[in-house]
Amino acid sequence: MTALPSSLAAEHRDGIALLRLTRPAKRNAIDDAMIEGIGRFFAKLPAATRAVIVHGEGAHFCAGLDLSAVTENDATEGMLHSRAWHQAFERIEAGAVPVIAVLQGAVIGGGLELACACHIRIAEPSAYFALPEGQRGIFVGGGGAVRLPRLIGTARMIDMMLTGRTYGAAEGAAVGFAQYLVEAGTGMDKALALARHMTTLAPLTVFAVLQALPRIAETDPRTGLLMESLMAAIAAADQEAKSRLHDFLEKRAPKVVHE
Ligand code: 1HE
């Protein structure tokens, strides 16, 4: 098992790994040890892991960068600090395993950047989204300038940073901060249900969705269409796909249900 700093705790059950931010006294603010621990955790996931849930202890998911850690940085240290965050979050976003974040209370600054690196975000009603970097005289450094415009649009991000505007859970989910809005106290149940579903997917489907889809979406359309055809052909040729398709055609597989 990967050794983690005291600000993180991990649990592994039935192919699902849970990573908890365990620094509630500091509202789970992220210091160097925590960012390094997050990177190490994702770099060394047990091979049997099919989904990961990231969550925060206490009333807040994460208050962002630990501001006490960076007050004396010069420009070189600041850049290396930001690059260390990029490296850790890249392991989340570009890894082979789907990652779900459960969000409550403050999801701000670097905490929002952490959430954005995850593939699925579940917001409880207490969640709120903010980028106080603007007020603090700094800039996003954990990938927010790349990932947030994709989720909510550049104009919204500019507004948040220049005006201090925050978004609550419902409005935040509506504009793209989270894909799911759930009742108070049910975020983890929802995450576990989604994670269990993901453990049943064909491995090649998960590969296609996590590795091919984001690249296809970002590349030029003609190249993207070719990549899509290649990925579609490879996925459909897999034995797992063939048996799942036969299961449906022979009425052994469930139909799509809209609840
Ligand atoms: C912290 C941090 C932190 C709390 N760094 N120590 N993030 C921010 O600018 C958000 C700053 N935090 C807050 O606005 C508030 O703490 C909260 C709204 C999140 C929560 O408020 P509250 O009233 O529940 O808690 P609190 O009393 O403000 O905080 C409890 C303790 O946590 C307190 O320390 P204590 O020793 O007085 O008990 C706070 O100082 C401490 N604390 N947040 C350090 N962030 C890769 S670039 C990313 C750039 C950013 O993330 S900028 C955004 C930083």
Boltz pocket constraint, residues with backbone or C-beta under 6 A from the ligand:
constraints:
  - pocket:
      binder: B
      contacts: [[A, 24], [A, 25], [A, 26], [A, 27], [A, 29], [A, 60], [A, 62], [A, 63], [A, 64], [A, 65], [A, 66], [A, 67], [A, 68], [A, 82], [A, 85], [A, 106], [A, 108], [A, 109], [A, 110], [A, 111], [A, 131], [A, 132], [A, 133], [A, 136], [A, 139], [A, 140], [A, 141], [A, 142]]
      max_distance: 6.0
